[in-house]
Amino acid sequence: MRIGIFTDHFYPELGGIQDSVAELARELGRRGHKVDIWAPRPSKENFIFVGLPFREIDLGENVHIRRVFSFGFPSSSLQSRVATPFFSIGTATYDVIHVHSFICIGFRGMRVAKRSRTPLIGTDHWAIAEFADCIHWFFEQVFRRATVWWVTWFYNRFDFITAPSTFVLTKKEAGGFIKPYTAVSNPIDTDTFTPAAQGEREYARKKFGLDGKVVACVGRIAPEKKNDVVLRAFAELLRKVPDAMLAFGGHGSFEGEMKVLARELGVRDRVRFLGTLTKQEVAELYHASDVYAIASVSETQSMSLIQAFAAGLSAVGVRWGAIPEYLNAERGSLFERDDHYQMAKQLEALLTDEKKRKRFGANAAAFARKFSVQAVVSEWEKIYTKVVDTR
């Protein structure tokens, strides 16, 4: 099958969407499909910023990456690119087009499919309306209404829609979305993210300079991720668990403010800002940790949460968005949005009960295995075939 993937978010920009697209394309290529990825052309500085070599990612001989002229755009990831939606794809033709974003390149993918009458599938990775909390109150409602209208209009032009959680799809349906849909998880590299083997925990702790009871929080450091809630909860936790440590993995526009807040709360010496990590280093951080923490209100699934599960960690997460679909009482606990006191109590309960923590971690690892790259891509093959046959 010839598959065209259109995305505005891709390597070397780091994040869940980018990982999902890369893993999907790589495995499709392994299975003999021909895949083109249309994505923004990065600058050399984009590679330098995250410590990556200045070369294209290798996803196998059957996957070709088609770069589109783009320019830098200020965002919380500090890596975003904006491309023109008016580029040519030349003579490329596809059996199916799969769009992963609803702006420039994604819009172009939709138009190409419409004009060529190619079966069109979209994956909505964004709970975009939740970003309204991060803008001035005067524009908040305008932003919410405008984004809901645009996303609904956009995806109602597709043959089939997916999202990593039913939360996103339910929101879309309430906004007037009428096309067929289903929830499909992002693919998780369960070969890299596995419970720690003998000696791996000690090695990872030494590498990152961690000791005591370690809480991990991985992902973009940005206002919508609510890293400050995790930090405030940790400050409360230290009153009851004085040997606890907090490790942030990732970078973002909010990092400077977070370091200032850590000093103001008097916990800077027990917090580690580890910066940009490779996938292997994220797995090592999980091996060094005891519990995963997430307070983000912008998640449509949270690949970092599922990766932590795959590595055998239990979690404490916010009861908001898609998080409750994946985090339940068998794998950890949930706290109410922005309630750092409640979060601190739940972290304390897990960190001081090793038996429960290990049981929850084992449950989490077993749960995450069903989201392996192989399992998810097999599901995608069925969807592609069904949509093509229906057309």
LINFENMO-V427600 format. One record per residue. N is the residue number from 0. RES is the residue in one small letter. PHI is phi in whole degrees, 0 to 359 (* if undefined). NEAR is the number of other C-alpha atoms within 10 Angstrom. Layout:
# LINFENMO-V427600
N&RES&PHI&NEAR ; N&RES&PHI&NEAR
This chain:
# LINFENMO-V427600
0&m&*&16 ; 1&r&263&15 ; 2&i&238&21 ; 3&g&257&24 ; 4&i&253&25 ; 5&f&242&28 ; 6&t&212&25 ; 7&d&268&25 ; 8&h&231&25 ; 9&f&201&24 ; 10&y&313&21 ; 11&p&272&25 ; 12&e&297&21 ; 13&l&258&21 ; 14&g&163&18 ; 15&g&294&23 ; 16&i&299&23 ; 17&q&298&17 ; 18&d&296&20 ; 19&s&298&20 ; 20&v&296&20 ; 21&a&296&20 ; 22&e&294&20 ; 23&l&299&22 ; 24&a&295&25 ; 25&r&300&20 ; 26&e&289&21 ; 27&l&300&25 ; 28&g&297&21 ; 29&r&300&14 ; 30&r&273&14 ; 31&g&97&13 ; 32&h&284&17 ; 33&k&261&19 ; 34&v&236&25 ; 35&d&250&22 ; 36&i&251&21 ; 37&w&263&24 ; 38&a&211&25 ; 39&p&297&28 ; 40&r&278&22 ; 41&p&278&24 ; 42&s&264&15 ; 43&k&298&13 ; 44&e&297&12 ; 45&n&298&20 ; 46&f&287&18 ; 47&i&299&12 ; 48&f&302&13 ; 49&v&254&18 ; 50&g&71&13 ; 51&l&257&15 ; 52&p&295&11 ; 53&f&280&14 ; 54&r&202&9 ; 55&e&289&11 ; 56&i&291&13 ; 57&d&262&11 ; 58&l&248&19 ; 59&g&107&14 ; 60&e&292&12 ; 61&n&269&18 ; 62&v&246&22 ; 63&h&242&18 ; 64&i&259&17 ; 65&r&255&14 ; 66&r&268&13 ; 67&v&244&21 ; 68&f&308&14 ; 69&s&210&17 ; 70&f&224&14 ; 71&g&296&16 ; 72&f&224&13 ; 73&p&295&11 ; 74&s&208&12 ; 75&s&290&18 ; 76&s&279&19 ; 77&l&63&17 ; 78&q&226&22 ; 79&s&296&21 ; 80&r&234&22 ; 81&v&241&21 ; 82&a&245&20 ; 83&t&285&15 ; 84&p&274&16 ; 85&f&246&12 ; 86&f&269&12 ; 87&s&263&10 ; 88&i&259&13 ; 89&g&65&6 ; 90&t&263&5 ; 91&a&298&9 ; 92&t&229&16 ; 93&y&224&18 ; 94&d&280&17 ; 95&v&207&21 ; 96&i&245&24 ; 97&h&240&25 ; 98&v&258&28 ; 99&h&245&27 ; 100&s&204&22 ; 101&f&249&23 ; 102&i&247&18 ; 103&c&307&20 ; 104&i&291&27 ; 105&g&299&24 ; 106&f&298&20 ; 107&r&297&22 ; 108&g&300&27 ; 109&m&298&26 ; 110&r&293&16 ; 111&v&300&17 ; 112&a&297&22 ; 113&k&296&14 ; 114&r&289&8 ; 115&s&264&10 ; 116&r&57&12 ; 117&t&269&18 ; 118&p&308&22 ; 119&l&234&27 ; 120&i&239&26 ; 121&g&234&27 ; 122&t&241&21 ; 123&d&264&22 ; 124&h&267&22 ; 125&w&245&20 ; 126&a&265&21 ; 127&i&299&17 ; 128&a&297&18 ; 129&e&290&16 ; 130&f&284&17 ; 131&a&299&18 ; 132&d&296&17 ; 133&c&265&11 ; 134&i&245&11 ; 135&h&301&10 ; 136&w&305&11 ; 137&f&296&8 ; 138&f&259&11 ; 139&e&301&16 ; 140&q&292&14 ; 141&v&298&11 ; 142&f&298&20 ; 143&r&300&16 ; 144&r&295&13 ; 145&a&293&12 ; 146&t&290&16 ; 147&v&298&20 ; 148&w&299&15 ; 149&w&297&13 ; 150&v&296&20 ; 151&t&295&20 ; 152&w&301&14 ; 153&f&297&17 ; 154&y&283&23 ; 155&n&288&18 ; 156&r&261&18 ; 157&f&261&19 ; 158&d&278&18 ; 159&f&204&21 ; 160&i&232&23 ; 161&t&229&21 ; 162&a&207&22 ; 163&p&289&23 ; 164&s&207&24 ; 165&t&289&19 ; 166&f&306&20 ; 167&v&296&22 ; 168&l&291&21 ; 169&t&296&11 ; 170&k&299&16 ; 171&k&294&20 ; 172&e&298&13 ; 173&a&295&11 ; 174&g&274&15 ; 175&g&112&13 ; 176&f&286&22 ; 177&i&231&13 ; 178&k&272&14 ; 179&p&299&11 ; 180&y&207&18 ; 181&t&201&15 ; 182&a&272&15 ; 183&v&228&19 ; 184&s&296&24 ; 185&n&294&27 ; 186&p&283&26 ; 187&i&248&27 ; 188&d&283&21 ; 189&t&280&21 ; 190&d&278&11 ; 191&t&275&16 ; 192&f&266&25 ; 193&t&224&22 ; 194&p&302&22 ; 195&a&298&19 ; 196&a&276&8 ; 197&q&302&8 ; 198&g&90&9 ; 199&e&290&14 ; 200&r&296&18 ; 201&e&295&14 ; 202&y&299&14 ; 203&a&293&20 ; 204&r&296&19 ; 205&k&293&12 ; 206&k&298&13 ; 207&f&265&16 ; 208&g&70&12 ; 209&l&247&21 ; 210&d&207&16 ; 211&g&69&14 ; 212&k&270&18 ; 213&v&253&23 ; 214&v&255&25 ; 215&a&254&25 ; 216&c&219&28 ; 217&v&240&25 ; 218&g&140&26 ; 219&r&297&27 ; 220&i&267&26 ; 221&a&210&23 ; 222&p&305&22 ; 223&e&291&20 ; 224&k&277&20 ; 225&k&57&20 ; 226&n&299&24 ; 227&d&294&24 ; 228&v&294&20 ; 229&v&299&28 ; 230&l&294&26 ; 231&r&294&20 ; 232&a&297&22 ; 233&f&295&29 ; 234&a&300&26 ; 235&e&291&21 ; 236&l&301&23 ; 237&l&299&16 ; 238&r&294&12 ; 239&k&255&13 ; 240&v&234&17 ; 241&p&294&13 ; 242&d&264&13 ; 243&a&288&22 ; 244&m&226&25 ; 245&l&239&27 ; 246&a&239&26 ; 247&f&265&24 ; 248&g&249&21 ; 249&g&135&23 ; 250&h&222&23 ; 251&g&163&18 ; 252&s&291&16 ; 253&f&262&19 ; 254&e&295&21 ; 255&g&299&11 ; 256&e&298&13 ; 257&m&294&19 ; 258&k&294&18 ; 259&v&296&12 ; 260&l&298&16 ; 261&a&299&19 ; 262&r&291&12 ; 263&e&297&10 ; 264&l&279&14 ; 265&g&75&11 ; 266&v&238&19 ; 267&r&303&19 ; 268&d&286&10 ; 269&r&251&20 ; 270&v&241&21 ; 271&r&244&17 ; 272&f&259&18 ; 273&l&272&15 ; 274&g&74&17 ; 275&t&294&20 ; 276&l&239&19 ; 277&t&288&14 ; 278&k&300&14 ; 279&q&296&10 ; 280&e&291&16 ; 281&v&298&23 ; 282&a&300&23 ; 283&e&293&25 ; 284&l&298&29 ; 285&y&296&31 ; 286&h&296&26 ; 287&a&278&27 ; 288&s&255&28 ; 289&d&250&24 ; 290&v&214&25 ; 291&y&257&25 ; 292&a&232&27 ; 293&i&213&26 ; 294&a&239&29 ; 295&s&299&26 ; 296&v&250&22 ; 297&s&242&22 ; 298&e&272&25 ; 299&t&261&25 ; 300&q&196&26 ; 301&s&85&23 ; 302&m&296&22 ; 303&s&296&19 ; 304&l&295&26 ; 305&i&292&28 ; 306&q&297&27 ; 307&a&296&31 ; 308&f&303&32 ; 309&a&300&32 ; 310&a&276&29 ; 311&g&89&32 ; 312&l&259&32 ; 313&s&280&31 ; 314&a&215&31 ; 315&v&240&26 ; 316&g&223&27 ; 317&v&282&24 ; 318&r&278&20 ; 319&w&201&18 ; 320&g&60&20 ; 321&a&273&21 ; 322&i&304&24 ; 323&p&296&16 ; 324&e&292&14 ; 325&y&247&17 ; 326&l&249&22 ; 327&n&232&17 ; 328&a&290&12 ; 329&e&269&15 ; 330&r&234&24 ; 331&g&160&25 ; 332&s&210&21 ; 333&l&241&21 ; 334&f&235&20 ; 335&e&286&14 ; 336&r&309&17 ; 337&d&67&19 ; 338&d&271&15 ; 339&h&288&23 ; 340&y&294&19 ; 341&q&296&16 ; 342&m&299&29 ; 343&a&299&24 ; 344&k&296&17 ; 345&q&288&20 ; 346&l&297&24 ; 347&e&300&20 ; 348&a&299&14 ; 349&l&283&21 ; 350&l&290&20 ; 351&t&260&13 ; 352&d&231&10 ; 353&e&298&12 ; 354&k&297&11 ; 355&k&296&17 ; 356&r&300&22 ; 357&k&291&17 ; 358&r&295&16 ; 359&f&297&24 ; 360&g&296&26 ; 361&a&295&20 ; 362&n&298&19 ; 363&a&295&28 ; 364&a&296&24 ; 365&a&294&14 ; 366&f&297&17 ; 367&a&291&23 ; 368&r&298&20 ; 369&k&285&16 ; 370&f&255&20 ; 371&s&299&17 ; 372&v&304&23 ; 373&q&297&18 ; 374&a&293&14 ; 375&v&290&19 ; 376&v&292&23 ; 377&s&298&14 ; 378&e&295&13 ; 379&w&295&15 ; 380&e&301&14 ; 381&k&297&11 ; 382&i&294&17 ; 383&y&303&21 ; 384&t&297&14 ; 385&k&296&12 ; 386&v&291&15 ; 387&v&296&16 ; 388&d&296&9 ; 389&t&296&9 ; 390&r&296&11
